Amino acid sequence: YFIFKIILRIHDFHACLYHLFCCMTLFACGLNMHNISSVGKQLFFLSLQVRK
């Protein structure tokens, strides 16, 4: 029973780590998408200015 509790505790710890890792990955992807979109907007505005 005691060993089972330890295993459960370790499993919970790993689940938390996995959850944190997923959150960080999603956050990083979101930041990258935001950067890409902002760069795209800048290029778009630049191209508009060039056309004028």
mmJSON file of the N, C-alpha and C atoms, coordinates in Angstrom:
{"data_MODEL":{"atom_site":{
"group_PDB":["ATOM","ATOM","ATOM","ATOM","ATOM","ATOM","ATOM","ATOM","ATOM","ATOM","ATOM","ATOM","ATOM","ATOM","ATOM","ATOM","ATOM","ATOM","ATOM","ATOM","ATOM","ATOM","ATOM","ATOM","ATOM","ATOM","ATOM","ATOM","ATOM","ATOM","ATOM","ATOM","ATOM","ATOM","ATOM","ATOM","ATOM","ATOM","ATOM","ATOM","ATOM","ATOM","ATOM","ATOM","ATOM","ATOM","ATOM","ATOM","ATOM","ATOM","ATOM","ATOM","ATOM","ATOM","ATOM","ATOM","ATOM","ATOM","ATOM","ATOM","ATOM","ATOM","ATOM","ATOM","ATOM","ATOM","ATOM","ATOM","ATOM","ATOM","ATOM","ATOM","ATOM","ATOM","ATOM","ATOM","ATOM","ATOM","ATOM","ATOM","ATOM","ATOM","ATOM","ATOM","ATOM","ATOM","ATOM","ATOM","ATOM","ATOM","ATOM","ATOM","ATOM","ATOM","ATOM","ATOM","ATOM","ATOM","ATOM","ATOM","ATOM","ATOM","ATOM","ATOM","ATOM","ATOM","ATOM","ATOM","ATOM","ATOM","ATOM","ATOM","ATOM","ATOM","ATOM","ATOM","ATOM","ATOM","ATOM","ATOM","ATOM","ATOM","ATOM","ATOM","ATOM","ATOM","ATOM","ATOM","ATOM","ATOM","ATOM","ATOM","ATOM","ATOM","ATOM","ATOM","ATOM","ATOM","ATOM","ATOM","ATOM","ATOM","ATOM","ATOM","ATOM","ATOM","ATOM","ATOM","ATOM","ATOM","ATOM","ATOM","ATOM","ATOM","ATOM","ATOM"],
"id":[1,2,3,4,5,6,7,8,9,10,11,12,13,14,15,16,17,18,19,20,21,22,23,24,25,26,27,28,29,30,31,32,33,34,35,36,37,38,39,40,41,42,43,44,45,46,47,48,49,50,51,52,53,54,55,56,57,58,59,60,61,62,63,64,65,66,67,68,69,70,71,72,73,74,75,76,77,78,79,80,81,82,83,84,85,86,87,88,89,90,91,92,93,94,95,96,97,98,99,100,101,102,103,104,105,106,107,108,109,110,111,112,113,114,115,116,117,118,119,120,121,122,123,124,125,126,127,128,129,130,131,132,133,134,135,136,137,138,139,140,141,142,143,144,145,146,147,148,149,150,151,152,153,154,155,156],
"type_symbol":["N","C","C","N","C","C","N","C","C","N","C","C","N","C","C","N","C","C","N","C","C","N","C","C","N","C","C","N","C","C","N","C","C","N","C","C","N","C","C","N","C","C","N","C","C","N","C","C","N","C","C","N","C","C","N","C","C","N","C","C","N","C","C","N","C","C","N","C","C","N","C","C","N","C","C","N","C","C","N","C","C","N","C","C","N","C","C","N","C","C","N","C","C","N","C","C","N","C","C","N","C","C","N","C","C","N","C","C","N","C","C","N","C","C","N","C","C","N","C","C","N","C","C","N","C","C","N","C","C","N","C","C","N","C","C","N","C","C","N","C","C","N","C","C","N","C","C","N","C","C","N","C","C","N","C","C"],
"label_atom_id":["N","CA","C","N","CA","C","N","CA","C","N","CA","C","N","CA","C","N","CA","C","N","CA","C","N","CA","C","N","CA","C","N","CA","C","N","CA","C","N","CA","C","N","CA","C","N","CA","C","N","CA","C","N","CA","C","N","CA","C","N","CA","C","N","CA","C","N","CA","C","N","CA","C","N","CA","C","N","CA","C","N","CA","C","N","CA","C","N","CA","C","N","CA","C","N","CA","C","N","CA","C","N","CA","C","N","CA","C","N","CA","C","N","CA","C","N","CA","C","N","CA","C","N","CA","C","N","CA","C","N","CA","C","N","CA","C","N","CA","C","N","CA","C","N","CA","C","N","CA","C","N","CA","C","N","CA","C","N","CA","C","N","CA","C","N","CA","C","N","CA","C","N","CA","C","N","CA","C","N","CA","C"],
"label_alt_id":[null,null,null,null,null,null,null,null,null,null,null,null,null,null,null,null,null,null,null,null,null,null,null,null,null,null,null,null,null,null,null,null,null,null,null,null,null,null,null,null,null,null,null,null,null,null,null,null,null,null,null,null,null,null,null,null,null,null,null,null,null,null,null,null,null,null,null,null,null,null,null,null,null,null,null,null,null,null,null,null,null,null,null,null,null,null,null,null,null,null,null,null,null,null,null,null,null,null,null,null,null,null,null,null,null,null,null,null,null,null,null,null,null,null,null,null,null,null,null,null,null,null,null,null,null,null,null,null,null,null,null,null,null,null,null,null,null,null,null,null,null,null,null,null,null,null,null,null,null,null,null,null,null,null,null,null],
"label_comp_id":["TYR","TYR","TYR","PHE","PHE","PHE","ILE","ILE","ILE","PHE","PHE","PHE","LYS","LYS","LYS","ILE","ILE","ILE","ILE","ILE","ILE","LEU","LEU","LEU","ARG","ARG","ARG","ILE","ILE","ILE","HIS","HIS","HIS","ASP","ASP","ASP","PHE","PHE","PHE","HIS","HIS","HIS","ALA","ALA","ALA","CYS","CYS","CYS","LEU","LEU","LEU","TYR","TYR","TYR","HIS","HIS","HIS","LEU","LEU","LEU","PHE","PHE","PHE","CYS","CYS","CYS","CYS","CYS","CYS","MET","MET","MET","THR","THR","THR","LEU","LEU","LEU","PHE","PHE","PHE","ALA","ALA","ALA","CYS","CYS","CYS","GLY","GLY","GLY","LEU","LEU","LEU","ASN","ASN","ASN","MET","MET","MET","HIS","HIS","HIS","ASN","ASN","ASN","ILE","ILE","ILE","SER","SER","SER","SER","SER","SER","VAL","VAL","VAL","GLY","GLY","GLY","LYS","LYS","LYS","GLN","GLN","GLN","LEU","LEU","LEU","PHE","PHE","PHE","PHE","PHE","PHE","LEU","LEU","LEU","SER","SER","SER","LEU","LEU","LEU","GLN","GLN","GLN","VAL","VAL","VAL","ARG","ARG","ARG","LYS","LYS","LYS"],
"label_asym_id":["A","A","A","A","A","A","A","A","A","A","A","A","A","A","A","A","A","A","A","A","A","A","A","A","A","A","A","A","A","A","A","A","A","A","A","A","A","A","A","A","A","A","A","A","A","A","A","A","A","A","A","A","A","A","A","A","A","A","A","A","A","A","A","A","A","A","A","A","A","A","A","A","A","A","A","A","A","A","A","A","A","A","A","A","A","A","A","A","A","A","A","A","A","A","A","A","A","A","A","A","A","A","A","A","A","A","A","A","A","A","A","A","A","A","A","A","A","A","A","A","A","A","A","A","A","A","A","A","A","A","A","A","A","A","A","A","A","A","A","A","A","A","A","A","A","A","A","A","A","A","A","A","A","A","A","A"],
"label_entity_id":["1","1","1","1","1","1","1","1","1","1","1","1","1","1","1","1","1","1","1","1","1","1","1","1","1","1","1","1","1","1","1","1","1","1","1","1","1","1","1","1","1","1","1","1","1","1","1","1","1","1","1","1","1","1","1","1","1","1","1","1","1","1","1","1","1","1","1","1","1","1","1","1","1","1","1","1","1","1","1","1","1","1","1","1","1","1","1","1","1","1","1","1","1","1","1","1","1","1","1","1","1","1","1","1","1","1","1","1","1","1","1","1","1","1","1","1","1","1","1","1","1","1","1","1","1","1","1","1","1","1","1","1","1","1","1","1","1","1","1","1","1","1","1","1","1","1","1","1","1","1","1","1","1","1","1","1"],
"label_seq_id":[1,1,1,2,2,2,3,3,3,4,4,4,5,5,5,6,6,6,7,7,7,8,8,8,9,9,9,10,10,10,11,11,11,12,12,12,13,13,13,14,14,14,15,15,15,16,16,16,17,17,17,18,18,18,19,19,19,20,20,20,21,21,21,22,22,22,23,23,23,24,24,24,25,25,25,26,26,26,27,27,27,28,28,28,29,29,29,30,30,30,31,31,31,32,32,32,33,33,33,34,34,34,35,35,35,36,36,36,37,37,37,38,38,38,39,39,39,40,40,40,41,41,41,42,42,42,43,43,43,44,44,44,45,45,45,46,46,46,47,47,47,48,48,48,49,49,49,50,50,50,51,51,51,52,52,52],
"pdbx_PDB_ins_code":[null,null,null,null,null,null,null,null,null,null,null,null,null,null,null,null,null,null,null,null,null,null,null,null,null,null,null,null,null,null,null,null,null,null,null,null,null,null,null,null,null,null,null,null,null,null,null,null,null,null,null,null,null,null,null,null,null,null,null,null,null,null,null,null,null,null,null,null,null,null,null,null,null,null,null,null,null,null,null,null,null,null,null,null,null,null,null,null,null,null,null,null,null,null,null,null,null,null,null,null,null,null,null,null,null,null,null,null,null,null,null,null,null,null,null,null,null,null,null,null,null,null,null,null,null,null,null,null,null,null,null,null,null,null,null,null,null,null,null,null,null,null,null,null,null,null,null,null,null,null,null,null,null,null,null,null],
"Cartn_x":[0.843,0.0,0.875,1.906,2.812,3.539,4.027,4.736,3.786,2.529,1.53,1.33,1.306,1.157,2.355,3.549,4.756,4.676,4.256,4.144,3.123,2.006,0.979,1.546,2.304,2.898,3.838,4.67,5.611,4.84,3.759,2.955,2.339,1.827,1.256,2.326,3.534,4.636,4.934,4.994,5.267,4.138,2.902,1.755,1.859,2.253,2.416,3.517,4.632,5.741,5.294,4.569,4.092,3.144,2.254,1.292,2.035,3.036,3.832,4.546,5.103,5.827,4.887,3.671,2.691,2.317,2.107,1.737,2.857,4.102,5.235,5.352,5.149,5.243,4.174,2.933,1.834,2.125,2.653,2.971,4.033,5.077,6.151,5.6,4.738,4.142,3.308,2.55,1.721,2.584,3.694,4.6,5.173,5.571,6.134,5.104,3.859,2.801,2.578,2.607,2.405,3.53,4.769,5.909,5.791,5.423,5.301,4.222,3.093,1.992,2.4,3.115,3.536,4.533,5.438,6.397,5.647,4.643,3.837,3.125,2.58,1.9,2.883,4.082,5.088,5.439,5.636,5.954,4.798,3.577,2.381,2.311,2.52,2.484,3.614,4.787,5.919,5.58,4.989,4.639,3.591,2.65,1.643,2.318,3.276,3.97,4.78,5.369,6.178,5.283,4.061,3.148,2.746,2.606,2.248,3.399],
"Cartn_y":[-1.205,0.0,1.251,1.244,2.397,2.595,1.487,1.561,2.07,1.613,2.043,3.552,4.085,5.534,6.271,5.724,6.359,6.372,5.234,5.145,6.16,6.281,7.251,8.663,8.94,10.272,10.56,9.584,9.757,9.961,9.185,9.3,10.694,11.201,12.549,13.572,13.379,14.301,14.316,13.117,13.029,13.665,13.469,14.062,15.584,16.109,17.561,18.06,17.339,17.736,17.729,16.659,16.534,17.685,18.001,19.086,20.415,20.645,21.875,21.954,20.812,20.769,21.109,20.527,20.803,22.279,22.832,24.248,25.128,24.813,25.607,25.512,24.3,24.108,24.919,24.848,25.606,27.097,27.522,28.938,29.381,28.552,28.882,28.944,27.994,27.994,29.251,29.621,30.822,32.056,32.136,33.281,33.317,32.143,32.089,32.535,32.064,32.446,33.952,34.503,35.943,36.711,36.244,36.916,36.85,35.665,35.492,36.42,36.5,37.345,38.817,39.232,40.641,40.952,40.018,40.227,40.284,39.408,39.405,40.731,41.279,42.579,43.661,43.65,44.661,44.566,43.331,43.148,43.629,43.334,43.746,45.268,45.948,47.418,47.977,47.343,47.796,47.674,46.546,46.343,47.367,47.705,48.725,50.073,50.41,51.693,51.719,50.574,50.516,50.723,50.168,50.31,51.769,52.516,53.932,54.673],
"Cartn_z":[0.0,0.0,0.0,0.843,0.929,-0.407,-0.977,-2.262,-3.346,-3.267,-4.242,-4.165,-2.937,-2.763,-3.355,-3.143,-3.694,-5.222,-5.807,-7.268,-7.77,-7.051,-7.436,-7.371,-6.312,-6.149,-7.325,-7.678,-8.794,-10.094,-10.27,-11.485,-11.573,-10.453,-10.425,-10.795,-10.255,-10.54,-12.037,-12.635,-14.065,-14.868,-14.428,-15.118,-15.068,-13.907,-13.767,-14.696,-14.739,-15.608,-17.061,-17.442,-18.819,-19.155,-18.208,-18.406,-18.576,-17.715,-17.801,-19.151,-19.567,-20.839,-21.994,-21.961,-23.014,-23.015,-21.824,-21.724,-22.277,-21.913,-22.379,-23.901,-24.444,-25.891,-26.605,-26.083,-26.687,-26.603,-25.448,-25.248,-26.258,-26.419,-27.361,-28.783,-29.14,-30.475,-30.669,-29.64,-29.72,-29.927,-29.192,-29.338,-30.748,-31.264,-32.61,-33.637,-33.485,-34.413,-34.339,-33.117,-32.937,-33.636,-33.449,-34.083,-35.603,-36.104,-37.555,-38.1,-37.391,-37.872,-37.834,-36.791,-36.704,-37.82,-38.091,-39.187,-40.512,-40.661,-41.882,-42.067,-40.966,-41.046,-41.477,-40.89,-41.237,-42.718,-43.206,-44.622,-45.483,-45.048,-45.795,-45.897,-44.755,-44.759,-45.621,-45.542,-46.36,-47.84,-48.228,-49.636,-50.071,-49.171,-49.502,-49.728,-48.867,-49.004,-50.294,-50.634,-51.855,-53.074,-53.059,-54.199,-54.405,-53.311,-53.456,-54.133],
"occupancy":[1.0,1.0,1.0,1.0,1.0,1.0,1.0,1.0,1.0,1.0,1.0,1.0,1.0,1.0,1.0,1.0,1.0,1.0,1.0,1.0,1.0,1.0,1.0,1.0,1.0,1.0,1.0,1.0,1.0,1.0,1.0,1.0,1.0,1.0,1.0,1.0,1.0,1.0,1.0,1.0,1.0,1.0,1.0,1.0,1.0,1.0,1.0,1.0,1.0,1.0,1.0,1.0,1.0,1.0,1.0,1.0,1.0,1.0,1.0,1.0,1.0,1.0,1.0,1.0,1.0,1.0,1.0,1.0,1.0,1.0,1.0,1.0,1.0,1.0,1.0,1.0,1.0,1.0,1.0,1.0,1.0,1.0,1.0,1.0,1.0,1.0,1.0,1.0,1.0,1.0,1.0,1.0,1.0,1.0,1.0,1.0,1.0,1.0,1.0,1.0,1.0,1.0,1.0,1.0,1.0,1.0,1.0,1.0,1.0,1.0,1.0,1.0,1.0,1.0,1.0,1.0,1.0,1.0,1.0,1.0,1.0,1.0,1.0,1.0,1.0,1.0,1.0,1.0,1.0,1.0,1.0,1.0,1.0,1.0,1.0,1.0,1.0,1.0,1.0,1.0,1.0,1.0,1.0,1.0,1.0,1.0,1.0,1.0,1.0,1.0,1.0,1.0,1.0,1.0,1.0,1.0],
"B_iso_or_equiv":[0.0,0.0,0.0,0.0,0.0,0.0,0.0,0.0,0.0,0.0,0.0,0.0,0.0,0.0,0.0,0.0,0.0,0.0,0.0,0.0,0.0,0.0,0.0,0.0,0.0,0.0,0.0,0.0,0.0,0.0,0.0,0.0,0.0,0.0,0.0,0.0,0.0,0.0,0.0,0.0,0.0,0.0,0.0,0.0,0.0,0.0,0.0,0.0,0.0,0.0,0.0,0.0,0.0,0.0,0.0,0.0,0.0,0.0,0.0,0.0,0.0,0.0,0.0,0.0,0.0,0.0,0.0,0.0,0.0,0.0,0.0,0.0,0.0,0.0,0.0,0.0,0.0,0.0,0.0,0.0,0.0,0.0,0.0,0.0,0.0,0.0,0.0,0.0,0.0,0.0,0.0,0.0,0.0,0.0,0.0,0.0,0.0,0.0,0.0,0.0,0.0,0.0,0.0,0.0,0.0,0.0,0.0,0.0,0.0,0.0,0.0,0.0,0.0,0.0,0.0,0.0,0.0,0.0,0.0,0.0,0.0,0.0,0.0,0.0,0.0,0.0,0.0,0.0,0.0,0.0,0.0,0.0,0.0,0.0,0.0,0.0,0.0,0.0,0.0,0.0,0.0,0.0,0.0,0.0,0.0,0.0,0.0,0.0,0.0,0.0,0.0,0.0,0.0,0.0,0.0,0.0],
"pdbx_formal_charge":[null,null,null,null,null,null,null,null,null,null,null,null,null,null,null,null,null,null,null,null,null,null,null,null,null,null,null,null,null,null,null,null,null,null,null,null,null,null,null,null,null,null,null,null,null,null,null,null,null,null,null,null,null,null,null,null,null,null,null,null,null,null,null,null,null,null,null,null,null,null,null,null,null,null,null,null,null,null,null,null,null,null,null,null,null,null,null,null,null,null,null,null,null,null,null,null,null,null,null,null,null,null,null,null,null,null,null,null,null,null,null,null,null,null,null,null,null,null,null,null,null,null,null,null,null,null,null,null,null,null,null,null,null,null,null,null,null,null,null,null,null,null,null,null,null,null,null,null,null,null,null,null,null,null,null,null],
"auth_seq_id":[1,1,1,2,2,2,3,3,3,4,4,4,5,5,5,6,6,6,7,7,7,8,8,8,9,9,9,10,10,10,11,11,11,12,12,12,13,13,13,14,14,14,15,15,15,16,16,16,17,17,17,18,18,18,19,19,19,20,20,20,21,21,21,22,22,22,23,23,23,24,24,24,25,25,25,26,26,26,27,27,27,28,28,28,29,29,29,30,30,30,31,31,31,32,32,32,33,33,33,34,34,34,35,35,35,36,36,36,37,37,37,38,38,38,39,39,39,40,40,40,41,41,41,42,42,42,43,43,43,44,44,44,45,45,45,46,46,46,47,47,47,48,48,48,49,49,49,50,50,50,51,51,51,52,52,52],
"auth_comp_id":["TYR","TYR","TYR","PHE","PHE","PHE","ILE","ILE","ILE","PHE","PHE","PHE","LYS","LYS","LYS","ILE","ILE","ILE","ILE","ILE","ILE","LEU","LEU","LEU","ARG","ARG","ARG","ILE","ILE","ILE","HIS","HIS","HIS","ASP","ASP","ASP","PHE","PHE","PHE","HIS","HIS","HIS","ALA","ALA","ALA","CYS","CYS","CYS","LEU","LEU","LEU","TYR","TYR","TYR","HIS","HIS","HIS","LEU","LEU","LEU","PHE","PHE","PHE","CYS","CYS","CYS","CYS","CYS","CYS","MET","MET","MET","THR","THR","THR","LEU","LEU","LEU","PHE","PHE","PHE","ALA","ALA","ALA","CYS","CYS","CYS","GLY","GLY","GLY","LEU","LEU","LEU","ASN","ASN","ASN","MET","MET","MET","HIS","HIS","HIS","ASN","ASN","ASN","ILE","ILE","ILE","SER","SER","SER","SER","SER","SER","VAL","VAL","VAL","GLY","GLY","GLY","LYS","LYS","LYS","GLN","GLN","GLN","LEU","LEU","LEU","PHE","PHE","PHE","PHE","PHE","PHE","LEU","LEU","LEU","SER","SER","SER","LEU","LEU","LEU","GLN","GLN","GLN","VAL","VAL","VAL","ARG","ARG","ARG","LYS","LYS","LYS"],
"auth_asym_id":["A","A","A","A","A","A","A","A","A","A","A","A","A","A","A","A","A","A","A","A","A","A","A","A","A","A","A","A","A","A","A","A","A","A","A","A","A","A","A","A","A","A","A","A","A","A","A","A","A","A","A","A","A","A","A","A","A","A","A","A","A","A","A","A","A","A","A","A","A","A","A","A","A","A","A","A","A","A","A","A","A","A","A","A","A","A","A","A","A","A","A","A","A","A","A","A","A","A","A","A","A","A","A","A","A","A","A","A","A","A","A","A","A","A","A","A","A","A","A","A","A","A","A","A","A","A","A","A","A","A","A","A","A","A","A","A","A","A","A","A","A","A","A","A","A","A","A","A","A","A","A","A","A","A","A","A"],
"auth_atom_id":["N","CA","C","N","CA","C","N","CA","C","N","CA","C","N","CA","C","N","CA","C","N","CA","C","N","CA","C","N","CA","C","N","CA","C","N","CA","C","N","CA","C","N","CA","C","N","CA","C","N","CA","C","N","CA","C","N","CA","C","N","CA","C","N","CA","C","N","CA","C","N","CA","C","N","CA","C","N","CA","C","N","CA","C","N","CA","C","N","CA","C","N","CA","C","N","CA","C","N","CA","C","N","CA","C","N","CA","C","N","CA","C","N","CA","C","N","CA","C","N","CA","C","N","CA","C","N","CA","C","N","CA","C","N","CA","C","N","CA","C","N","CA","C","N","CA","C","N","CA","C","N","CA","C","N","CA","C","N","CA","C","N","CA","C","N","CA","C","N","CA","C","N","CA","C","N","CA","C","N","CA","C"],
"pdbx_PDB_model_num":[1,1,1,1,1,1,1,1,1,1,1,1,1,1,1,1,1,1,1,1,1,1,1,1,1,1,1,1,1,1,1,1,1,1,1,1,1,1,1,1,1,1,1,1,1,1,1,1,1,1,1,1,1,1,1,1,1,1,1,1,1,1,1,1,1,1,1,1,1,1,1,1,1,1,1,1,1,1,1,1,1,1,1,1,1,1,1,1,1,1,1,1,1,1,1,1,1,1,1,1,1,1,1,1,1,1,1,1,1,1,1,1,1,1,1,1,1,1,1,1,1,1,1,1,1,1,1,1,1,1,1,1,1,1,1,1,1,1,1,1,1,1,1,1,1,1,1,1,1,1,1,1,1,1,1,1]
}}}
